[in-house]
Amino acid sequence: MTEKTELLFEIDDQKLLTIGAVVDRLRGEFPDISVSKLRYLEEQHLVSPKRTKGGYRLFSPDDFRRLVQILTMQRDDYLPLKVIRRELEKPTAAVSTPARQGLRKADFLPPANEPQFTLEEIQQMTGAGSALLAELEDYELVKGRQVSGVKRFTETDAGIIAAAEQLARTGLRPKNVRVLKSSTDREWGLIEQILLPALRSRRPERRREALDALEEITQSAAQLQQLLLAKNIRQLLASLGLSAPQS
Protein backbone atom coordinates (compact mmCIF):
# COMPACT_ATOMS: atom_id res chain seq x y z
CA MET A 1 0.00 0.00 0.00
CA THR A 2 1.33 3.42 -0.95
CA GLU A 3 0.52 6.02 1.66
CA LYS A 4 -0.60 9.55 0.89
CA THR A 5 2.29 11.94 1.19
CA GLU A 6 1.16 15.55 1.46
CA LEU A 7 -2.30 15.74 3.03
CA LEU A 8 -3.18 17.29 6.35
CA PHE A 9 -6.33 16.08 8.10
CA GLU A 10 -8.30 17.78 10.85
CA ILE A 11 -10.13 15.52 13.31
CA ASP A 12 -11.70 16.77 16.55
CA ASP A 13 -10.05 20.18 15.99
CA GLN A 14 -6.62 18.51 15.87
CA LYS A 15 -4.43 18.78 12.79
CA LEU A 16 -3.04 15.40 11.77
CA LEU A 17 -0.24 14.88 9.25
CA THR A 18 0.24 12.00 6.86
CA ILE A 19 3.54 10.16 7.00
CA GLY A 20 4.78 11.90 3.84
CA ALA A 21 3.96 15.33 5.25
CA VAL A 22 5.86 14.47 8.45
CA VAL A 23 8.90 13.41 6.41
CA ASP A 24 8.78 16.69 4.46
CA ARG A 25 8.69 18.74 7.66
CA LEU A 26 11.48 16.80 9.34
CA ARG A 27 13.85 16.62 6.38
CA GLY A 28 15.26 20.12 6.91
CA GLU A 29 16.72 19.13 10.29
CA PHE A 30 17.10 15.39 9.68
CA PRO A 31 18.16 14.93 6.03
CA ASP A 32 18.27 11.12 6.24
CA ILE A 33 14.65 10.80 7.41
CA SER A 34 12.40 8.62 5.26
CA VAL A 35 8.98 6.99 5.25
CA SER A 36 10.57 3.60 5.92
CA LYS A 37 12.43 4.98 8.96
CA LEU A 38 9.21 6.33 10.45
CA ARG A 39 7.54 2.97 9.88
CA TYR A 40 10.46 1.29 11.63
CA LEU A 41 10.14 3.63 14.65
CA GLU A 42 6.48 2.66 14.83
CA GLU A 43 7.39 -1.05 14.65
CA GLN A 44 9.74 -0.46 17.60
CA HIS A 45 6.80 1.05 19.55
CA LEU A 46 8.46 4.46 19.81
CA VAL A 47 5.55 6.27 18.20
CA SER A 48 1.92 5.24 17.69
CA PRO A 49 0.17 7.28 14.96
CA LYS A 50 -3.56 7.00 14.40
CA ARG A 51 -4.87 5.07 11.40
CA THR A 52 -7.63 5.90 8.95
CA LYS A 53 -10.15 3.27 7.91
CA GLY A 54 -8.03 2.85 4.80
CA GLY A 55 -4.92 2.16 6.90
CA TYR A 56 -3.13 5.46 6.37
CA ARG A 57 -1.00 6.71 9.26
CA LEU A 58 -1.92 10.08 10.77
CA PHE A 59 0.49 11.86 13.13
CA SER A 60 -0.70 14.29 15.80
CA PRO A 61 1.31 17.33 17.05
CA ASP A 62 2.38 15.21 20.05
CA ASP A 63 3.55 12.47 17.68
CA PHE A 64 5.55 15.06 15.74
CA ARG A 65 7.20 16.46 18.88
CA ARG A 66 7.99 12.93 20.03
CA LEU A 67 9.65 12.15 16.69
CA VAL A 68 11.78 15.30 16.94
CA GLN A 69 12.86 14.21 20.41
CA ILE A 70 13.71 10.67 19.25
CA LEU A 71 15.64 11.80 16.19
CA THR A 72 17.51 14.46 18.17
CA MET A 73 18.63 11.93 20.78
CA GLN A 74 19.79 9.63 17.99
CA ARG A 75 21.73 12.37 16.21
CA ASP A 76 23.18 14.35 19.12
CA ASP A 77 23.65 11.68 21.81
CA TYR A 78 24.07 8.58 19.61
CA LEU A 79 21.60 6.70 21.78
CA PRO A 80 20.28 3.30 20.64
CA LEU A 81 16.51 2.96 20.29
CA LYS A 82 16.29 0.74 23.39
CA VAL A 83 17.80 3.51 25.52
CA ILE A 84 15.65 6.18 23.86
CA ARG A 85 12.52 4.14 24.60
CA ARG A 86 13.55 3.88 28.25
CA GLU A 87 14.14 7.64 28.42
CA LEU A 88 10.73 8.36 26.90
CA GLU A 89 9.01 6.02 29.35
CA LYS A 90 10.35 7.89 32.37
CA PRO A 91 7.57 9.82 34.20
CA THR A 92 9.50 13.07 33.82
CA ALA A 93 10.12 12.65 30.10
CA ALA A 94 8.45 15.52 28.26
CA VAL A 95 7.40 14.99 24.68
CA SER A 96 8.68 18.33 23.48
CA THR A 97 11.85 19.99 22.30
CA PRO A 98 14.56 18.26 24.40
CA ALA A 99 16.26 20.21 27.16
CA ARG A 100 19.80 21.09 26.21
CA GLN A 101 22.71 20.12 28.44
CA GLY A 102 25.55 22.54 27.83
CA LEU A 103 26.72 24.04 24.55
CA ARG A 104 28.31 22.39 21.55
CA LYS A 105 30.57 23.80 18.85
CA ALA A 106 27.61 23.45 16.48
CA ASP A 107 25.84 26.10 18.56
CA PHE A 108 28.48 28.62 17.48
CA LEU A 109 27.57 28.35 13.79
CA PRO A 110 26.04 31.42 12.11
CA PRO A 111 22.20 31.46 12.24
CA ALA A 112 22.05 30.91 8.47
CA ASN A 113 23.68 27.49 8.97
CA GLU A 114 21.17 26.31 11.59
CA PRO A 115 18.13 24.18 10.71
CA GLN A 116 15.16 26.43 9.92
CA PHE A 117 11.54 25.92 10.97
CA THR A 118 8.32 27.62 9.89
CA LEU A 119 5.98 29.22 12.42
CA GLU A 120 3.61 26.25 12.20
CA GLU A 121 6.46 23.76 12.74
CA ILE A 122 7.69 25.73 15.76
CA GLN A 123 4.22 25.65 17.29
CA GLN A 124 3.93 21.91 16.68
CA MET A 125 7.37 21.25 18.19
CA THR A 126 7.00 23.43 21.28
CA GLY A 127 3.27 23.78 21.91
CA ALA A 128 3.71 27.57 22.08
CA GLY A 129 0.76 29.74 21.11
CA SER A 130 0.78 32.75 18.81
CA ALA A 131 0.51 35.20 21.72
CA LEU A 132 3.60 33.79 23.43
CA LEU A 133 5.60 33.87 20.19
CA ALA A 134 4.59 37.50 19.64
CA GLU A 135 5.72 38.39 23.20
CA LEU A 136 9.06 36.65 22.71
CA GLU A 137 9.67 38.67 19.56
CA ASP A 138 8.51 41.89 21.22
CA TYR A 139 11.09 41.41 23.98
CA GLU A 140 13.74 40.36 21.43
CA LEU A 141 14.22 36.91 22.95
CA VAL A 142 13.78 35.35 19.50
CA LYS A 143 13.56 36.84 16.04
CA GLY A 144 11.86 35.19 13.08
CA ARG A 145 13.50 35.74 9.70
CA GLN A 146 11.67 36.12 6.40
CA VAL A 147 12.91 33.51 3.91
CA SER A 148 11.17 33.54 0.52
CA GLY A 149 8.22 35.29 2.13
CA VAL A 150 7.87 32.75 4.96
CA LYS A 151 8.84 33.51 8.55
CA ARG A 152 11.34 30.96 9.84
CA PHE A 153 13.03 30.33 13.18
CA THR A 154 16.35 28.64 13.95
CA GLU A 155 16.95 25.54 16.08
CA THR A 156 18.22 27.81 18.87
CA ASP A 157 15.00 29.84 18.66
CA ALA A 158 13.05 26.58 18.99
CA GLY A 159 14.87 25.75 22.23
CA ILE A 160 14.24 29.23 23.64
CA ILE A 161 10.57 29.07 22.69
CA ALA A 162 10.17 25.61 24.27
CA ALA A 163 11.73 26.82 27.53
CA ALA A 164 9.61 30.00 27.51
CA GLU A 165 6.47 27.94 26.94
CA GLN A 166 7.24 25.81 29.99
CA LEU A 167 7.91 28.93 32.08
CA ALA A 168 4.67 30.49 30.86
CA ARG A 169 2.76 27.55 32.37
CA THR A 170 4.03 28.66 35.79
CA GLY A 171 2.91 32.25 35.17
CA LEU A 172 6.29 33.62 34.06
CA ARG A 173 5.72 35.44 30.80
CA PRO A 174 8.51 36.83 28.57
CA LYS A 175 8.24 40.27 30.17
CA ASN A 176 9.02 38.64 33.54
CA VAL A 177 11.99 36.57 32.38
CA ARG A 178 13.65 39.19 30.18
CA VAL A 179 15.92 39.85 33.16
CA LEU A 180 17.55 36.52 32.28
CA LYS A 181 18.46 37.91 28.86
CA SER A 182 19.96 41.01 30.48
CA SER A 183 22.02 38.82 32.79
CA THR A 184 23.18 36.67 29.87
CA ASP A 185 24.11 39.74 27.84
CA ARG A 186 26.30 40.98 30.71
CA GLU A 187 27.88 37.55 31.07
CA TRP A 188 28.60 37.45 27.33
CA GLY A 189 30.17 40.91 27.49
CA LEU A 190 32.71 39.59 30.00
CA ILE A 191 33.50 36.50 27.90
CA GLU A 192 33.80 38.61 24.74
CA GLN A 193 36.23 40.98 26.47
CA ILE A 194 38.46 38.03 27.40
CA LEU A 195 38.43 36.13 24.11
CA LEU A 196 37.90 38.70 21.38
CA PRO A 197 41.62 39.50 20.84
CA ALA A 198 42.40 35.79 20.29
CA LEU A 199 39.39 35.28 18.03
CA ARG A 200 40.63 38.17 15.87
CA SER A 201 44.16 36.80 15.71
CA ARG A 202 45.72 36.17 12.30
CA ARG A 203 47.23 32.95 13.61
CA PRO A 204 44.91 29.99 12.90
CA GLU A 205 46.18 28.01 15.89
CA ARG A 206 45.38 30.87 18.28
CA ARG A 207 41.87 31.19 16.84
CA ARG A 208 41.35 27.44 17.31
CA GLU A 209 42.53 27.70 20.91
CA ALA A 210 40.11 30.58 21.46
CA LEU A 211 37.22 28.52 20.08
CA ASP A 212 38.08 25.66 22.41
CA ALA A 213 38.28 28.10 25.30
CA LEU A 214 34.94 29.62 24.29
CA GLU A 215 33.23 26.23 24.56
CA GLU A 216 34.85 25.53 27.94
CA ILE A 217 34.08 28.96 29.38
CA THR A 218 30.41 28.91 28.32
CA GLN A 219 29.89 25.44 29.80
CA SER A 220 31.60 26.38 33.05
CA ALA A 221 29.65 29.64 33.28
CA ALA A 222 26.36 27.77 32.76
CA GLN A 223 27.29 25.26 35.45
CA LEU A 224 28.24 28.05 37.86
CA GLN A 225 24.95 29.81 37.21
CA GLN A 226 22.98 26.64 37.98
CA LEU A 227 24.94 25.98 41.18
CA LEU A 228 24.43 29.54 42.42
CA LEU A 229 20.71 29.22 41.73
CA ALA A 230 20.63 25.88 43.58
CA LYS A 231 22.39 27.52 46.54
CA ASN A 232 19.73 30.23 46.70
CA ILE A 233 16.96 27.62 46.51
CA ARG A 234 18.47 25.64 49.39
CA GLN A 235 18.75 28.78 51.51
CA LEU A 236 15.12 29.70 50.82
CA LEU A 237 13.81 26.24 51.64
CA ALA A 238 15.94 26.09 54.81
CA SER A 239 14.59 29.45 55.99
CA LEU A 240 11.04 28.12 55.54
CA GLY A 241 11.78 24.81 57.21
CA LEU A 242 11.13 22.91 53.98
CA SER A 243 13.12 20.35 52.08
CA ALA A 244 13.29 19.68 48.36
CA PRO A 245 11.28 16.70 47.08
CA GLN A 246 13.39 13.58 46.53
CA SER A 247 13.79 12.52 42.90
N, C-alpha and C positions, 0 to 999 in steps of 0.2 A: 504493500500500500504506500503510495506517495502522499506525504502530508502537505497540506496547504502551507505556503511559505510567508505570506505577507499580510494576512488578515488580522484584524484586531476585533475581538468580540466584546460585548458588554452584557454581563449577566448579573442581575441583582445590584446594579449600579457599580459593578466592579469591572474594570477593563482587564481583559484577558488576552494574552498574546499567543499566537501560534508558535510552534517550534522554530519555523523559519524566521519569523519576526524577532524572536529572542536572539537567534544567532546573529542576525543583522545588527542588533543593538549592542551585542557583546563584542563583536569583531574588532571594533576600534581599540579596545583595551586588551583583548585576548585574541590576537590574530589567528591562532591555531584552533579556535573553537569551530565546531562543526555539528551538524544534526546528529551524526552518529555518536559523538562524544556526549551530547546531552542525553541521548537514549541510554548510553552506558551508565551515566550518573543516576538515571532513574532505575536501571536494573540493579545498581548497587544500593538502592534505597536511600540515596542522599537527597532526592527531591521527588515529590509526588504530584505532578500536574493533574488537573482535571481531564476528563475525557468527554468528547461529544458522543452522541449516539452512533456517529459514523466512525468513532475510534480515534479522532484527531486529538492530539495533546493541546491543552490550553493552560498557559502559565499565568498565575496571579502576580501582583506586585510583590507579595511576600516570597513567592517562588523565585522571582527575578533577583531580589535582594539576597536570597539564600545562595543562588548560583554565583553571584558576584563574590560572596564571602568564600565559597568553596574554591573557586578558580583563583582568587587572590592568595589563599593559603597554599594552594598548589604551587603557584608561581613564585611567591615571595619567600615562603618558609620551606618549600620542598617537602611538604608533608604528604605521606601516603593517604589514600582514601580511608583506610581503616582508622587512622588517627584523626582525620578530619571529621569522620562520622562521630567519633567519641567526643570531640570538642563541641560539635553541634548539639549533642545530646545532653550536655551539661546544663543544669537549670539556669545558670547565669549566661548562657550563650545567647546573644542577641542576633537575630536574623536581620542584620543591617550592615552598613559599611563598617568593616572591622576596625577596632581601635588600633592605633599605631603605637608601636613600642620603639621609641627612639627614631633617629633620622638615618637615612641611607644616602649614599652619594647620588643615587638617582633623584633624590629630592632637590638636589642643587642644579638640576637641568633647567634651562630657560622654559618659561611657561608654554612656549610654542611647541616644545618637544614632549610635553605631557599628554596623556590620553585626554580627549575632549568628550564632553557629554552635553546633550541638549538639556533644556529646562525640564522636559518631561522625563528624561532618563534620570536626572538628578532627583526629581521628586519620587520616582519609583525606587531608587536606590536608598534614599534617606528617610522617606516618609514626611519630608518637610512640606509645609503648605506655602502657597503663594505669598501670604502676608509675611511669614517668617523670612522668606527669600528676599522680599522687598526691603525688610528691615536690615538684613545683613548687608545688602548693597548700600542702603542709606548710610550706614555707619562704617562703610568701607572695610568690612571684614572679608567680603568676597567681591569679585567684580566679573560679571559675565562679559564675554567678548563676542562681538558680532562677526560671524564667519559665514560668508555667502548669504547674508541676510538672516541667519539663524543665530540666536544667542546660545553660546556654549560656555561651559565651565570646565576647569581643569580637575585632575584627580585630587590635587591639594584642596581646591575649593570644595569638592565632594566630602572630604574628611572634615573640613571646618563646618560645613552645613550639617553633617550628621551629628557632630558634637553639640552644635548649637540647638539642634532639634531636641536632643536629649535634655539639655539644660532648660529649654523652654517648658518641658513637661513639669519641671520643678518650680516654675514661675520666674525663672531668670531669662528675661528677653535680651536681645542684642544690646539694647541701650544700657542694661545693667552690667553686662559682661565686657563692655568695650574697654573697661579699665584693664582687662587682661591684655588687650592689644597694646595699650599705652605702656604697660610694663614690659611687654615683649619688645616693643620698639626701643625702649631704653636699654634693654639687655643687648639687643642687636647692635646698638650704637657703640657699646663697649667692646664687643667682639670685633666689629669693623675697625675700630681704632687700633686694635692690637694687630690684626692680620692684613689690613689693606696694603701696607708697604710691600709685604712678601707676595701678595696676590698680583701686584703690579710689576713685580720683578721681571727683568728680561731673561733671567736664568730659568729654564724649564724645570730644573730640579728643585729650585726654591719654591716655584709655584706649586709643584706637586706636594712638597712638604707642607705648604700652607693649606692646601686642600685637605690633606690628612689631618692637620691640626684643627681645621674648621669642623670636620666631622666629630673629632674627639671633644672639642670644646662644647659644641652644641649638645651632645649627649650628656656630658658631665653637668652642664648648666641645667638641663631638663631634670636630671636626677636630683640635683641640689634643690631645685624649686619644689619638687614633689616631697622631698624629705622635710623641708622647712614648713610646707603646708601640713604634713603629717604631725610635725611637732606642735603646731598651733592647735590642731584638732585634739591631740592628746591632752594639752593643757586645758582646753575648754571642757572636755569631758570630765577631767579630774576635778575641775572647779565646781562642776555640777554633781559630782558624786556618781557619774555614769561610767560605763565601760563600753568599748566598741563591741558590736556583735561578732561572734566567732565565725570564721568562714568555714 
